[in-house]
Structures are given as structure tokens and as C-alpha cells.
Amino acid sequence: MSPVILATRNPGKVREIVAIYAPLELELRPLADYSEIPQMREEGTTYADNAAAKARAAALRVGLVALADDSGIEVDALGGAPGVHSARFLGASASDGERNARILFLLEGVPKERRTARYRAAVAVARPDGTVRVFDGVCEGQVAVAPRGTAGFGYDPIFMPEGAQQTIAEIPLEVKNRISHRARALRAAESYLREILGLGKQDRRARDAK
């Protein structure tokens, strides 16, 4: 089976994708293995644009199937911001902690019922001929009043999934990988990935039970 390139340099995303797709027994290779692929800017106006551009660039450069995602947090009280700019909120040099602190500052005094937000992800799968399909995933929730937890990355310490009392950064990785926006988008992409890689249609639950 040909390897699949994970077109991201974010180690947190690589860990999650590898864990979520472990039952498929794919050979997943991070972008760090391919020095010939340059750093790709996220200049699109949508998550789908950015994910597709990254996946297509990697697939065309190396001649293998490539998978990329773009994701962000959308805070309703901030008009959906930072949204597609989540990774660059406050500039490329800002830390996750600084971005989280800024969100909490902007929401200071906003009551619980108005702190609704969502994580949104687009996962793009690109073939070596440049063909791309994009799959979406959403995790609804709200912004906590203070950061909590040390797991995860990005906005995980301030995002509580709908119905939960813990932030994403407080829950075990295996739980996050069942409910997260990225997990949902990856599961939506799974059947297409199986198709283009020539994998069988064995039910994933049966494989998981082994």
C-alpha cells in the first residue's frame, strides 16, 4: 500500500490523525519526512480552501495521496472570530497561551449562555493528479471562563464540548478523538480514503474489535 502524506507540520495534529486512523493500518508519513515540500501558507478565505491547497501541493510534489486539515474556533459573541484565522490570531509568533488569554479577555463579563462556540475542521484528501475532496466536522460547545488542562493544543484549554464540564485539554486523548471536530471530519473522509487506496470495505467497528 502506498503511504499517505500528512500535510501538516503540527505535531499535535499528526498524533491525533495517526491515532484516529490507526484501525485502518495505513502508512502515514508526516510532512517532516519530505524536505522537498516547502512551507505552505494558509491564504484561503475558508477552512476548505486552506486544507485543499495544502493537500494538493503535497500530492502534486511527491506523487502520493496527501491529507491535510484546516481548523479553527468560532466564538459567537465575537462574531465567529477568530475562525479561519485561528492559527494566526494575534500574529504568527503568538503562543497558544497568548491567543487563549486574548479570547478570554474579549469575553470578560460575557455570561455563560452567551459564550457559545464551536470547533470546525475541514479535511482534504488529494490524489497525485490534483483531484481533491473535502470533508467537514464540527464540535459545538462553549468557551470556559479560564484555561484548564494541560493536554491537547491550540484552544483546547478554553473550549468545553457541548454537555461537558471539562475542557478538551482536560479529557483523555481517546475521548477527544471520538468527539472532536477533526475526528468527525476524518471519519467522514474515511470511506473515500479507503476507495482511492484500494482498501476493503470491512466495517471499521469489526476491525476495532480485533
C-alpha positions in Angstrom: 0.0 0.0 0.0 1.3 3.4 -0.9 1.9 5.8 2.0 -0.3 8.8 2.7 1.3 12.2 3.4 0.0 14.1 6.3 0.4 17.6 5.0 0.9 19.4 8.4 3.9 20.3 10.5 1.8 20.5 13.6 2.9 17.5 15.8 -0.4 17.6 17.8 -2.4 17.1 14.6 -0.1 14.3 13.4 -0.6 12.5 16.7 -4.4 12.8 16.5 -4.6 11.7 12.9 -2.4 8.7 13.4 -4.4 7.7 16.5 -7.8 8.1 14.8 -6.7 6.2 11.6 -4.8 3.5 13.5 -7.5 0.9 12.8 -7.0 1.4 9.0 -3.4 0.3 9.2 -2.2 3.0 6.8 1.3 4.1 6.4 1.0 7.7 7.4 4.0 9.9 6.8 4.4 13.4 8.3 5.4 16.4 6.1 8.7 16.5 8.0 9.8 13.4 6.1 9.7 15.4 2.8 12.2 18.2 2.7 11.3 18.9 -0.9 7.8 20.2 0.2 8.1 23.9 1.1 6.2 25.6 3.9 2.7 26.3 2.7 0.9 29.5 3.6 -2.8 29.5 4.6 -4.1 32.3 2.5 -7.6 31.0 1.7 -10.8 32.5 2.9 -12.3 29.2 4.2 -11.0 26.2 6.0 -11.8 24.1 2.9 -9.6 26.4 0.7 -6.7 26.1 3.1 -6.9 22.3 3.6 -7.3 21.7 -0.2 -4.4 23.9 -1.1 -2.1 22.1 1.4 -3.1 18.6 0.4 -2.9 19.3 -3.3 0.5 20.9 -3.1 1.9 17.9 -1.2 0.3 15.3 -3.5 1.5 17.0 -6.7 5.0 17.5 -5.4 5.5 13.9 -4.2 3.1 11.9 -6.3 1.3 10.3 -3.4 -2.1 10.7 -1.8 -2.0 13.6 0.7 -4.3 14.6 3.6 -4.4 18.0 5.2 -6.7 19.8 7.5 -7.5 23.3 8.5 -9.5 24.1 11.6 -10.4 26.8 14.0 -12.6 28.0 16.8 -15.6 30.2 16.1 -16.9 32.3 19.1 -20.4 33.5 18.6 -20.0 36.6 20.9 -17.1 37.6 18.8 -19.0 37.4 15.5 -17.5 34.0 14.7 -13.9 35.1 15.2 -11.1 34.1 15.1 -12.5 31.4 12.7 -10.3 30.7 9.7 -7.6 33.0 11.2 -7.4 30.9 14.4 -3.8 29.7 13.8 -2.7 33.2 13.0 -4.7 35.1 15.6 -2.5 37.8 17.2 0.2 37.0 14.5 2.3 34.0 13.6 4.6 34.5 16.6 1.9 34.4 19.3 1.8 31.4 21.5 -1.3 29.3 22.2 -1.4 30.7 25.7 -1.4 34.3 24.4 -4.2 33.5 22.0 -6.3 31.9 24.7 -5.7 34.8 27.0 -6.9 37.2 24.4 -10.1 35.3 23.7 -10.9 35.2 27.5 -10.1 39.0 27.8 -12.5 39.8 24.9 -15.2 37.6 26.6 -14.7 39.1 30.1 -18.1 39.6 31.7 -20.0 37.7 29.0 -22.4 35.3 30.7 -22.3 31.5 30.3 -25.3 31.4 28.0 -23.6 33.7 25.5 -20.2 32.0 25.5 -21.3 29.5 22.8 -18.6 28.5 20.3 -17.6 25.7 18.0 -14.6 24.0 16.7 -14.8 23.5 12.9 -12.4 21.4 10.7 -12.1 20.7 7.0 -10.1 17.6 6.0 -8.9 17.5 2.4 -7.7 14.4 0.6 -5.8 15.0 -2.6 -4.7 12.5 -5.3 -1.5 12.8 -7.2 -3.4 14.1 -10.3 -4.5 17.1 -8.2 -8.1 15.9 -7.6 -9.3 17.0 -4.1 -12.3 16.2 -1.9 -13.0 18.0 1.3 -14.9 16.7 4.4 -16.2 18.7 7.3 -16.5 18.2 11.0 -18.0 20.4 13.8 -17.9 20.1 17.6 -20.3 22.5 19.4 -19.5 23.9 22.8 -18.7 27.0 24.8 -15.7 29.0 26.0 -14.7 28.4 29.6 -14.1 31.3 32.0 -10.4 30.3 32.5 -8.0 27.9 30.8 -8.0 24.4 32.3 -6.0 21.3 31.5 -2.6 20.5 30.0 -3.4 18.1 27.2 -4.2 19.0 23.6 -3.0 22.1 21.9 -4.4 25.3 20.4 -7.6 26.5 22.0 -8.2 23.2 23.8 -7.7 24.6 27.3 -10.6 27.1 26.9 -13.1 25.0 24.9 -15.7 22.8 26.5 -17.6 20.5 24.3 -21.4 20.6 24.4 -22.7 18.9 27.5 -19.3 18.6 29.1 -17.9 20.2 32.3 -14.3 19.7 31.2 -12.3 21.4 28.6 -10.8 19.5 25.7 -7.4 19.8 27.4 -8.8 18.0 30.5 -10.2 14.9 28.8 -8.2 11.8 27.7 -6.9 11.8 24.1 -9.0 8.8 23.3 -12.2 10.7 24.3 -11.1 13.8 22.3 -10.5 11.5 19.3 -14.1 10.4 19.4 -15.8 13.8 19.7 -13.6 16.4 18.2 -14.2 18.4 15.0 -11.1 16.8 13.5 -12.2 13.3 14.4 -15.6 13.8 12.8 -14.1 15.2 9.6 -11.6 12.4 9.4 -14.3 9.8 9.9 -16.3 11.5 7.1 -13.2 11.2 4.8 -12.6 7.5 5.7 -14.7 5.8 3.0 -13.2 8.0 0.3 -9.7 7.3 1.5 -10.5 3.6 1.5 -11.7 3.8 -2.0 -8.8 5.6 -3.6 -6.2 3.4 -1.7 -8.0 0.2 -2.7 -8.8 -0.8 0.8 -11.6 -3.3 1.5 -14.9 -2.2 2.9 -14.6 -4.1 6.1 -16.7 -2.4 8.8 -14.4 -0.3 11.0 -16.2 -1.4 14.2 -15.3 -5.0 13.4 -11.7 -4.0 12.8 -11.7 -2.1 16.1 -12.9 -5.1 17.9 -9.9 -7.2 17.0 
